[in-house]
Every structure is written in structure tokens, then in C-alpha cells.
Amino acid sequence: MDATLWWTFLLVFVRITTFMVTAPVFSGRQIPALYKIGFSGVLSILCFGMVKDPIHSVELGTMILLIFKEFMVGIILGLVANILLYSVQLAGSLIDLEIGFSMASLFDPTFETNTPLTGRLQNIIAILVLLSTNGHHLLIKGILTSFDWIGLQAAVPAWMDGRLSTFLLQCIVQMFMIGFMMAVPIIGTLFVVDVGLGIIARTVPQMNFFAVAPPIKIMLHFLIYIFILPSFFYLLRVLFDTMFQSMDTILKIMGG
């Protein structure tokens, strides 16, 4: 093999590996780092021969800049998808804060943070739905398609003109909107329950409010959650559509 092909493979490998480190599902700690590197290497071998503008001869300083650019492209693509998936965890955190489950938390290997109970449950459901609908295939297709939009030697002017940062802020806004939409039915109902229990506590002071309120709220939480579960799957569909559209948009912004 020509030495220039090794440089081309290195740039492809850097972009795919950094994407795997930040993308949903693949970035979780439950997948060993050796498997991530091996899978990235296999994808790089399959992809680097189809790159339109392979590296021929560049100076060492230019190669360092190209490696840094590929690192940033992979990070940004994975970050856009991961930001939107955080809305599921945000909704669970808001619900647990209202119901009182926020005092107990579990370690989430996907996000590598302590996640409340409902947030962990919704995160598992979201990942299962993503895998069952072959969403992970679309994520892999997105990083492979990025080489058609952003060449190995191409510059990315969107990093300097503000379009990229503006779009990332829009993704964060969409994350909060979808998260609030997932949490509003339960939060609104539990707020009404809190008002009703507060009135009962004032009118019947003999009742032990702190012994009665938590079980009632927990029971209503699960009843409402079962009732609104179909709408949660609908919002997951909206979330995944938004995620893949955002990845397509970010490729057009950086490739334009």
C-alpha cells in the first residue's frame, strides 16, 4: 500500500472513532472501548477506499490541522444526536423531581451520569426503540455519508461564521421542548394532586400528610405513566426524526 493511503485511512479513522465516542448507543460505557475501536477500524477499512479526495502529499503541519478537523467533525455529529437524546433523561428528571424519586438515583452507563429512576427507565425504552427501528444503522449511515459532504481536505467555514453554533443552540432548545412535552402530562397531574392534598391537609389537620401523600403520588404516577405510554412512543418518533434531520442539516451546514 502507498504511504498516502495510510494518511487517508488515519483521517477516516479519526472521524469515525470520535463519532462513536459521542454518538448515542455506541458511546455507552456498556460497550467496551476495544470493541468501539475495532468497529471503527472495520468501518474505516470499508470506507476509506471510497473517499473522493484521498490524501496524496501534505506537510506535517497541514496533516495535524486535518486530523484536528476530522476530530471536530466526528465530535459535532455525535454531539448533535446525543443532545437531542438527552431530552428523554431531562423528562425523567423533571418527573422524578415532582414525585420525589430524585432522592434515589442510578448510574446510567449510556450517559455516564447518575440518572433518576424514571429517567433511567425512559432512557432504556428510548434505546430499545432506537435499536428495534434500526436507528443505529441510520447513525452509521450518517457518519459514512459525511465524507460525501465534508471532504478530507475540505475547509469548514461554518465554524467561523456562527451558523454552526446557532444550530447547536437550536438543538438544545428542541431538547428542552421535547423533554417538557414528555414530562408535562405527569407533572401537571401531580401538581393538581399536590394542590388537592394541600387542601385536605389544611382541612383535616389530624391526618398524617407525609405518610399519605407519597404513596398516593407514586400510585398516580404509575397509572398516568401507563395511560400516556403510547404518546411517549409518539414523542420518541418525533425525537428520532428530529435527530436524523438535525444530523442531515449539520452536514449541509459544515459541507456548504
URCOR-V515922 format. One record per pair of residues at least 4 apart in sequence whose ideal C-beta (glycine too) atoms are under 8 Angstrom apart, sorted by sequence separation. I is the first residue (numbers start at 1). J is the second residue. If there is no record, write none. Layout:
i = [I	I]
j = [J	J]
This chain:
i = [1	2	3	4	5	6	7	8	9	10	11	12	13	14	15	16	17	18	19	23	31	32	33	34	35	36	37	38	39	40	41	42	43	44	45	47	58	59	60	61	62	63	64	65	66	67	68	69	70	71	72	73	74	75	76	77	78	79	80	81	82	85	86	87	88	89	90	91	92	93	94	95	96	108	111	115	116	117	118	119	120	121	122	123	124	125	126	127	128	129	131	134	135	136	137	138	139	140	141	142	145	146	147	150	157	162	163	164	165	166	167	168	169	170	171	172	173	174	175	176	177	178	179	180	183	184	185	186	187	188	189	190	191	192	193	194	195	196	197	198	199	200	201	208	209	210	212	213	214	215	216	217	218	219	220	221	222	223	224	225	228	229	230	231	232	233	234	235	236	237	238	239	240	241	242	243	244	245	246	247	248	249	250	251	252	1	21	22	26	31	58	96	97	108	115	130	131	147	158	159	207	20	21	48	95	96	107	108	129	130	150	158	201	19	20	107	108	200	55	58	106	107	115	201	93	105	106	200	26	105	106	55	105	106	108	104	105	108	111	197	26	104	110	102	106	21	101	108	197	20	101	197	101	110	17	20	89	97	99	194	197	17	20	96	95	96	89	93	96	17	92	93	95	96	193	194	16	92	95	193	86	92	93	89	92	93	13	16	92	190	193	13	16	91	92	90	92	89	92	190	13	16	88	91	92	189	190	12	89	88	89	9	12	13	88	186	189	9	12	88	186	9	12	185	186	8	85	186	5	8	185	11	8	185	8	7	5	4	182	4	7	27	4	18	22	4	14	18	21	22	182	21	23	181	11	15	18	19	22	23	27	7	11	14	15	18	19	22	10	14	17	18	21	22	24	178	12	15	16	19	20	23	24	81	11	15	19	23	14	18	22	122	178	24	81	178	178	77	77	174	74	77	174	73	171	73	30	167	29	30	28	29	28	70	167	27	28	29	73	167	28	72	25	83	90	94	24	66	90	94	164	167	66	69	72	84	87	91	99	76	80	83	87	91	95	98	79	83	86	87	90	91	94	98	164	84	87	89	91	163	164	80	84	87	88	91	92	95	99	76	83	87	91	95	98	86	90	94	98	84	88	52	58	87	158	159	51	52	158	43	47	50	55	53	54	55	156	158	52	53	43	47	51	53	43	51	53	150	154	25	142	149	24	149	129	150	25	135	142	146	149	150	24	25	138	142	145	149	118	125	129	133	139	135	142	146	25	26	122	126	130	25	125	129	26	126	25	100	24	23	100	99	100	99	23	99	19	95	16	15	15	15	12	12	11	8	88	88	87	85	84	84	85	84	81	84	80	81	80	81	80	77	80	77	76	77	76	73	24]
j = [5	6	7	8	9	10	11	12	13	14	15	16	17	18	19	20	21	22	23	27	35	36	37	38	39	40	41	42	43	44	45	46	47	48	49	51	62	63	64	65	66	67	68	69	70	71	72	73	74	75	76	77	78	79	80	81	82	83	84	85	86	89	90	91	92	93	94	95	96	97	98	99	100	112	115	119	120	121	122	123	124	125	126	127	128	129	130	131	132	133	135	138	139	140	141	142	143	144	145	146	149	150	151	154	161	166	167	168	169	170	171	172	173	174	175	176	177	178	179	180	181	182	183	184	187	188	189	190	191	192	193	194	195	196	197	198	199	200	201	202	203	204	205	212	213	214	216	217	218	219	220	221	222	223	224	225	226	227	228	229	232	233	234	235	236	237	238	239	240	241	242	243	244	245	246	247	248	249	250	251	252	253	254	255	256	6	26	27	31	36	63	101	102	113	120	135	136	152	163	164	212	26	27	54	101	102	113	114	135	136	156	164	207	26	27	114	115	207	63	66	114	115	123	209	102	114	115	209	36	115	116	66	116	117	119	116	117	120	123	209	39	117	123	116	120	36	116	123	212	36	117	213	118	127	36	39	108	116	118	213	216	37	40	116	116	117	111	115	118	40	115	116	118	119	216	217	40	116	119	217	111	117	118	115	118	119	40	43	119	217	220	41	44	119	120	119	121	119	122	220	44	47	119	122	123	220	221	44	122	122	123	44	47	48	123	221	224	45	48	126	224	48	51	224	225	48	126	228	48	51	228	55	54	231	55	55	54	54	232	55	58	78	56	70	74	57	67	71	74	75	235	75	77	235	66	70	73	74	77	78	82	63	67	70	71	74	75	78	67	71	74	75	78	79	81	235	70	73	74	77	78	81	82	139	70	74	78	82	74	78	82	182	238	85	142	239	242	142	143	242	143	146	246	146	246	150	109	246	109	110	109	110	110	152	249	110	111	112	156	250	112	156	110	168	175	179	110	152	176	180	250	253	153	156	159	171	174	178	186	164	168	171	175	179	183	186	168	172	175	176	179	180	183	187	253	174	177	179	181	253	254	171	175	178	179	182	183	186	190	168	175	179	183	187	190	179	183	187	191	178	182	147	153	182	253	254	147	148	254	140	144	147	152	151	152	153	254	256	151	152	143	147	151	153	144	152	154	251	255	127	244	251	127	252	233	254	130	240	247	251	254	255	130	131	244	248	251	255	225	232	236	240	247	244	251	255	135	136	232	236	240	136	236	240	139	239	139	214	139	139	217	217	218	218	143	221	143	221	143	143	146	147	147	152	152	152	236	239	239	239	239	242	243	243	243	246	243	246	246	247	247	247	250	250	250	251	254	254	243]
